[in-house]
Amino acid sequence: MRKKVIAGNWKMNMLPNETISFIQELEPLVKDTQNEVILCVPYTDLFYALLTAQNTNIKIGAQNMHFEESGAYTGEVSAKMLKAINVEYVIIGHSERRQYFAETDETVNKKLKAAFANGLKPIVCVGESLSQRENGEAENVIINQVRLALEGLTNEQVKNTIIAYEPIWAIGTGKTATSEDANNSIKWIRAEIEKIYGKDVAEEVIIQYGGSVKSSNAKELFTTSDIDGGLVGGASLKSEEFAKIVNYNR
Ligand code: PGA
């Protein structure tokens, strides 16, 4: 049985003092869950988040990283640096980074390899745009992104990759994919992974849904056959709302 993994993506929100209060409020609300709880916070909040979440079941992640270990890359942060302060997870290839910061399937693949080389657990994002969905290209687009992102990884690494299927048209728009559509897209991804890496890997890999997940739709989404939890943006900024999503099955 795959575990459900619920990750918050705070994006460019929250200051250190807000981070500390948020985690203090969230902790008692989620301490009894069997689901994995992750908060992906801005770089400037990481240290405070890690300290506050110590000895709790809340795991901390970053939202991006560079693929090189060190060097002349002004403004960038490497996987090695994240690992050195005990960050556990990192989001890679979020559609906002692909759209506004010129990330490509190639850089996503390099980042995944660098994350594994440094002992970080990646959450890699894929998803189609509205026009791609309307033109019937969604399956091809998603499968291609998955194939290129994972290229050259070992079976063991693929098993330990979290994939977040996030249709771009559902992010921050209040429009959620129907649970049936989201589940179907995730089945395409799992089938592709089975084709390349085998049944064993496909059955273990965690594939989340992201895009306007909230407490009112979490249960419907997360109780389908193939959706293994969610990557939650806007609704992860309020501790009570996020806790309700984490506790969708309680
Ligand atoms: P949203 O964002 O929940 O605000 O739609 C999800 C995401 O971008 O990861």
Residues whose N, C-alpha, C, O or C-beta is under 5 A from the ligand:
A	BS01	PGA	N9 A170 I171 G172 T173 G210 G211 S212 V213 L231 V232 G233 G234 A235
